[in-house]
Structure formats: C-alpha cells, structure tokens
Amino acid sequence: MSVQNNAATQVVSVKSASAVQSLLAVFFGLFIIGFVGFSHIEAVHDAAHDTRHANAFPCH
C-alpha cells in the first residue's frame, strides 16, 4: 500500500509542479506583452525593438 501511496504522491507533485510552471509562463508572457510591448520608456522599447519586429509584434 505504501508503494501505491508514494506513487500517487509523486503524480500529484508532478501535476502541481507542472501547474505552477504553466502559471509562471503565462504571468511572464503577460508581463512581457503588457510591460515591454506597450512601454513608453525608450530604453525598454529599444531593448526589445528588434525582437518584437522579428516576431511581427507591432510596437509603433
């Protein structure tokens, strides 16, 4: 029974780690789009300018 319990715990642990990673990826993506993509700070805009154009993200 403890082997099954241990396996079930590992499955839950992997699922929670995967969910946390997914949420962090979404948050990071929204931050990039929201802050860097629409920033009026010239240094931030210039730092990401070429990458945005290479990925067809409008910034002007």
C-alpha positions in Angstrom: 0.0 0.0 0.0 2.8 2.4 0.7 4.3 2.0 -2.8 0.9 3.0 -4.3 0.7 5.9 -1.8 4.2 7.0 -2.8 3.4 6.8 -6.5 0.2 8.8 -6.0 2.1 11.4 -4.1 4.6 11.7 -6.9 1.9 12.1 -9.5 0.2 14.9 -7.5 3.6 16.5 -7.0 4.4 16.4 -10.8 1.0 17.8 -11.6 1.3 20.7 -9.1 4.8 21.5 -10.4 3.5 21.5 -14.0 0.6 23.8 -13.0 3.0 26.2 -11.2 5.3 26.2 -14.3 2.4 26.9 -16.6 1.1 29.8 -14.4 4.5 31.3 -14.2 4.9 31.1 -18.0 1.5 32.8 -18.5 2.4 35.5 -16.0 5.8 36.1 -17.6 4.3 36.2 -21.1 1.6 38.7 -20.0 4.3 40.8 -18.3 6.4 40.8 -21.5 3.4 41.8 -23.6 2.0 44.3 -21.2 5.1 46.0 -19.9 7.7 45.6 -22.7 5.3 45.5 -25.6 3.5 48.7 -24.7 6.1 50.6 -22.7 6.7 54.2 -23.4 10.1 54.1 -21.7 12.6 54.5 -24.5 15.3 52.2 -23.0 12.8 49.3 -22.6 11.3 49.9 -26.0 14.8 49.9 -27.7 16.0 46.8 -25.8 13.1 44.7 -27.2 12.6 46.5 -30.5 14.3 44.2 -32.9 12.9 41.1 -31.3 9.4 42.4 -31.5 9.7 43.2 -35.1 11.3 39.8 -35.9 8.2 38.2 -34.3 5.7 40.5 -36.1 4.7 42.2 -32.9 3.6 45.8 -33.7 5.2 48.5 -31.5 4.5 51.7 -33.4 
